[in-house]
Amino acid sequence: MSEEPRNARRNSSRERHVGTQIRRDVMQLILDRRLPPGAPLPTEAELMESLGVSRNSVREALKALQALDIVEIRHGYGTYVGQASLTPLVDGLTFRTLAQVEDDHAALAEILQVREVLEEGLIRRVAGGLTEDRLARLDAIVGRMEESAEAGEPFPDLDRAFHETLYEALGNALVPQLLAAFWHVFHRVAKVRGWTRDPAPAITARRHRAILTALRERDVEGAQEAMADHFRGIEARSGQETLGVK
């Protein structure tokens, strides 16, 4: 084996290590300075001097961090702290699911299972303590679902609004972001694969009404079981669509 390929591999490995360290250093700088989203970062020249690396290394590191939404590069203006959103997670999960070319239903089922476990646990936390105001808001959403169902119209936005409203009571900012991430992955994959068949709107509305009824009765076990029924319906639908069942 020639020395040239071996040296090339060694250099490539060294460059990856340096790039990883620079990314960690920039993230640590953000943390140490307690910079909020939207705050300006030091200039490339300042980062080069403080980190002791080349301009190209700084630029490559910032590009990698931008892909993770940790920084935002505004050309002509500078680099700023990003939102650190879950967009990279959504992109990664979507790609992972679509990459399962022989059985993307199995990959999608895994995502649905994670969301189901998450929501069944979350609903136990909120079931016994929802205020009358929040229950009224949920009731209004389900009422609109039922109206849409009578017209034979699907209502994905109302479905999403129901779940978001349900868990707002937790006061946990990460929960709606995670739920939205799984939601986006499911619908992006469905769109790419052409899975357009929706469940009967009346069935979906009825399942949400069952969840709400259990919540009104402060029936934690009943609410959890109603949520499980809802997800079993989603899983059955996605499996039928993948297999071409009409």
C-alpha positions as CSV (number, residue, x, y, z in Angstrom):
1,M,0.0,0.0,0.0
2,S,1.4,3.4,-1.0
3,E,2.1,6.1,1.5
4,E,-0.1,8.6,-0.3
5,P,-3.5,7.1,0.4
6,R,-2.4,6.3,4.0
7,N,-1.3,9.9,4.5
8,A,-4.5,11.2,2.9
9,R,-6.6,9.1,5.4
10,R,-4.5,10.4,8.3
11,N,-4.9,14.0,7.2
12,S,-8.7,13.5,6.7
13,S,-9.0,12.1,10.2
14,R,-7.0,14.9,11.7
15,E,-9.2,17.5,9.9
16,R,-12.4,15.9,11.2
17,H,-11.0,15.9,14.7
18,V,-10.0,19.6,14.4
19,G,-13.4,20.5,13.0
20,T,-15.2,18.7,15.8
21,Q,-13.1,20.5,18.4
22,I,-13.8,23.9,16.8
23,R,-17.6,23.2,16.8
24,R,-17.4,22.3,20.5
25,D,-15.4,25.4,21.3
26,V,-18.0,27.6,19.5
27,M,-20.8,25.9,21.4
28,Q,-19.0,26.3,24.7
29,L,-18.4,30.0,23.9
30,I,-22.2,30.5,23.5
31,L,-22.8,28.7,26.8
32,D,-20.1,30.5,28.7
33,R,-21.3,33.9,27.5
34,R,-25.0,32.9,28.0
35,L,-25.8,34.2,24.5
36,P,-29.5,34.0,23.7
37,P,-30.9,33.1,20.3
38,G,-30.4,35.9,17.9
39,A,-27.3,37.3,19.7
40,P,-24.3,38.1,17.5
41,L,-21.3,35.8,17.7
42,P,-17.7,37.0,17.5
43,T,-16.4,37.7,13.9
44,E,-14.5,35.1,12.0
45,A,-11.3,37.0,12.7
46,E,-12.0,37.0,16.4
47,L,-12.8,33.3,16.4
48,M,-9.6,32.6,14.5
49,E,-7.6,34.5,17.0
50,S,-9.3,33.1,20.1
51,L,-9.3,29.5,18.9
52,G,-6.0,29.6,17.1
53,V,-7.3,28.1,13.8
54,S,-7.5,29.1,10.2
55,R,-10.4,31.0,8.6
56,N,-11.4,28.0,6.5
57,S,-11.6,25.8,9.6
58,V,-13.8,28.4,11.3
59,R,-16.1,28.7,8.3
60,E,-16.5,24.9,8.0
61,A,-17.3,24.6,11.7
62,L,-19.9,27.4,11.4
63,K,-21.5,25.8,8.4
64,A,-21.8,22.5,10.3
65,L,-23.3,24.3,13.3
66,Q,-25.8,26.1,11.0
67,A,-27.0,22.7,9.8
68,L,-27.8,22.0,13.4
69,D,-29.6,25.3,13.9
70,I,-27.1,26.2,16.6
71,V,-25.9,29.2,14.7
72,E,-27.4,31.3,11.9
73,I,-25.2,32.7,9.2
74,R,-26.6,36.0,7.7
75,H,-24.4,36.7,4.7
76,G,-23.2,40.3,4.7
77,Y,-24.2,40.8,8.4
78,G,-22.4,38.2,10.5
79,T,-23.1,35.0,12.5
80,Y,-25.7,34.8,15.2
81,V,-26.9,32.3,17.8
82,G,-29.5,30.0,16.2
83,Q,-32.8,28.8,17.6
84,A,-31.5,25.3,18.4
85,S,-34.8,24.0,17.0
86,L,-35.6,20.3,16.4
87,T,-35.5,20.9,12.6
88,P,-32.4,18.8,12.3
89,L,-34.1,16.0,14.1
90,V,-37.1,16.1,11.8
91,D,-34.8,16.1,8.7
92,G,-32.8,13.2,10.2
93,L,-35.9,11.1,11.1
94,T,-37.5,11.8,7.7
95,F,-34.4,10.7,5.9
96,R,-34.0,7.6,8.1
97,T,-37.6,6.6,7.4
98,L,-37.5,7.2,3.6
99,A,-34.1,5.4,3.5
100,Q,-35.8,2.2,4.5
101,V,-36.8,1.5,0.9
102,E,-37.8,-2.1,1.5
103,D,-39.9,-1.5,4.6
104,D,-40.4,2.2,5.3
105,H,-43.7,1.3,7.1
106,A,-41.6,-0.5,9.8
107,A,-39.5,2.7,10.2
108,L,-42.6,4.9,10.4
109,A,-44.2,2.5,12.9
110,E,-41.2,3.0,15.2
111,I,-41.7,6.7,15.1
112,L,-45.4,6.3,15.9
113,Q,-44.6,4.0,18.7
114,V,-42.2,6.5,20.3
115,R,-44.9,9.2,20.0
116,E,-47.5,6.9,21.5
117,V,-45.4,6.0,24.5
118,L,-44.6,9.7,25.0
119,E,-48.3,10.8,24.8
120,E,-49.6,7.9,27.0
121,G,-47.1,9.0,29.7
122,L,-48.0,12.7,29.2
123,I,-51.7,12.2,29.4
124,R,-51.3,10.6,32.8
125,R,-49.7,13.8,34.0
126,V,-52.5,16.1,32.8
127,A,-55.6,13.9,33.1
128,G,-56.4,14.7,36.7
129,G,-55.7,18.4,36.7
130,L,-57.1,20.1,33.6
131,T,-59.0,23.3,34.3
132,E,-62.5,23.8,33.1
133,D,-61.2,26.5,30.8
134,R,-58.8,24.1,29.1
135,L,-61.5,21.4,29.0
136,A,-63.8,23.9,27.3
137,R,-61.1,24.7,24.7
138,L,-60.6,21.0,24.0
139,D,-64.4,20.5,23.7
140,A,-64.6,23.3,21.2
141,I,-61.9,21.6,19.1
142,V,-63.6,18.3,19.2
143,G,-66.9,20.0,18.3
144,R,-65.2,21.4,15.2
145,M,-63.9,17.9,14.4
146,E,-67.4,16.5,14.6
147,E,-68.7,19.3,12.3
148,S,-65.9,18.5,9.8
149,A,-66.7,14.8,10.1
150,E,-70.3,15.4,9.3
151,A,-69.2,17.1,6.1
152,G,-66.8,14.2,5.3
153,E,-63.8,16.5,5.6
154,P,-60.5,15.5,7.2
155,F,-59.1,17.8,9.9
156,P,-55.4,17.3,10.5
157,D,-54.9,20.8,11.8
158,L,-57.6,20.3,14.4
159,D,-56.1,17.0,15.4
160,R,-52.8,18.7,16.0
161,A,-54.4,21.5,17.9
162,F,-56.1,19.1,20.2
163,H,-52.8,17.5,21.3
164,E,-51.0,20.8,21.6
165,T,-53.8,22.3,23.7
166,L,-53.9,19.1,25.9
167,Y,-50.3,19.3,26.9
168,E,-49.9,23.1,27.2
169,A,-50.9,22.6,30.9
170,L,-47.6,21.0,31.6
171,G,-45.7,24.2,30.9
172,N,-42.9,22.2,29.2
173,A,-41.7,24.0,26.1
174,L,-40.0,20.8,24.8
175,V,-43.2,18.8,24.7
176,P,-44.9,20.7,21.8
177,Q,-41.6,20.8,19.9
178,L,-41.2,17.0,20.2
179,L,-44.8,16.3,19.2
180,A,-44.5,18.7,16.3
181,A,-41.3,17.0,15.2
182,F,-43.0,13.6,15.1
183,W,-46.0,15.1,13.4
184,H,-43.9,16.7,10.6
185,V,-42.0,13.5,10.0
186,F,-45.2,11.4,9.6
187,H,-46.8,13.9,7.2
188,R,-43.6,14.5,5.2
189,V,-43.1,10.8,4.7
190,A,-46.8,10.3,3.9
191,K,-46.5,13.1,1.2
192,V,-43.4,11.6,-0.4
193,R,-44.8,8.1,-0.4
194,G,-48.2,9.3,-1.7
195,W,-50.1,8.0,1.3
196,T,-53.2,10.1,0.8
197,R,-55.9,7.9,2.3
198,D,-57.2,9.4,5.5
199,P,-59.2,7.5,8.1
200,A,-62.9,8.1,8.2
201,P,-63.2,11.6,9.9
202,A,-66.1,10.3,12.0
203,I,-63.9,7.7,13.5
204,T,-61.1,10.1,14.3
205,A,-63.6,12.6,15.8
206,R,-65.1,9.8,17.9
207,R,-61.7,8.8,19.3
208,H,-60.9,12.3,20.4
209,R,-64.4,12.6,22.0
210,A,-63.6,9.5,24.0
211,I,-60.3,11.0,25.1
212,L,-62.1,14.2,26.2
213,T,-64.9,12.3,28.0
214,A,-62.3,10.4,30.1
215,L,-60.5,13.7,30.8
216,R,-63.7,15.3,32.0
217,E,-64.4,12.4,34.3
218,R,-60.8,12.6,35.7
219,D,-60.4,9.0,34.6
220,V,-56.7,8.7,34.1
221,E,-56.7,5.0,33.0
222,G,-59.6,5.7,30.7
223,A,-57.8,8.6,29.1
224,Q,-54.7,6.6,28.6
225,E,-56.6,3.8,27.0
226,A,-58.5,6.2,24.7
227,M,-55.2,7.7,23.6
228,A,-53.9,4.2,22.9
229,D,-57.0,3.5,20.8
230,H,-56.3,6.7,18.8
231,F,-52.8,5.6,18.0
232,R,-53.8,2.1,17.1
233,G,-56.0,3.7,14.5
234,I,-53.1,5.8,13.1
235,E,-50.9,2.7,12.9
236,A,-53.5,0.6,11.2
237,R,-54.1,3.4,8.6
238,S,-50.4,3.9,7.8
239,G,-49.9,0.1,7.5
240,Q,-52.9,-0.2,5.1
241,E,-51.7,2.7,3.0
242,T,-48.2,1.3,2.7
243,L,-49.5,-2.0,1.6
244,G,-51.9,-0.4,-0.8
245,V,-55.1,-1.4,1.0
246,K,-58.0,0.8,0.2
